Amino acid sequence: MAPPEDLSVKAPIYFLSRNPIYETTKPYTLRYRPSEASQIPQTNVERELHELVFHDLRLAHGLEYETCGFQVVSLESEMKYEEYDDEEKVERFHGKEVGEAVRVALGARGVDVVDYVIRRRDPSWPIATGETYRSQQPASAAHIDHTYEEGCRIVRDIYGEKADVVLQGRWQCVNVWHPLQGPLVDWPLAVCDASTVDFDNDTMAGDVVDREAVFENTQVHFNFDQKWYYLPYQLPSELLIFKNADSEEKDGSTQGSPHASFDNPRTTDADLRRESVEFRILVRW
């Protein structure tokens, strides 16, 4: 029997530039348009494109969640494609079954589904038309959704006065991602082996600012040592779990897995446009 085809590909994604400004100023992005009178730029984030090899995750060996920060689990859901338009169905049914799949896969005591986002790539994207997209679009810049401090804030938002008890135990903030239809070729999600990331020199905290709140994420600089993977022809039944924050991070545990979507050179006009759902989940042991 012939060995499986290696579907590794080369493609560019964005990284935070190594601008000296970030030695004294935190990267930020406003999710609203500031007034002209304020003279505040909407963002001070400067990005640069780097071409990477996205390795075929189906052929990878020796990757373990505790060190690389991601893994794939199977879930045969009864969700139908058209039901992803039903917020209540997604939250109460699919979110619950995804959370349980994560709990079992990670051997956890409990999980809390924080929120979710559905992305549907517009035919024009990534070329901006000046019009507002009906759905969120793929994220093409390397990032990690939370810092450790942001993970603590999420715990406090969920548990209020009881948060200290949770924070004293083991917890992680993870994301779970899968396409709504498949096999997926168009703009797949890629994840970086966390053990290949120099977190001290290649990452830094950034702020995402709403009018009512500030959220802290992790911005990522490019480094040739980073090793990236994607799951070719990912199916809706294949859940990609990846870590964003870990209570044991300060004690040497692997930090989160940088991730981003990329324009897959294997995409043809016959392939379905990327549509996906992504859950953010608090995992407790």
Summary of the structure (lengths in Angstrom):
residues: 285
radius of gyration: 18.8
end to end distance: 42.9
largest distance: 68.4
contacts: 848
relative contact order: 0.26
helix: 25%
strand: 34%
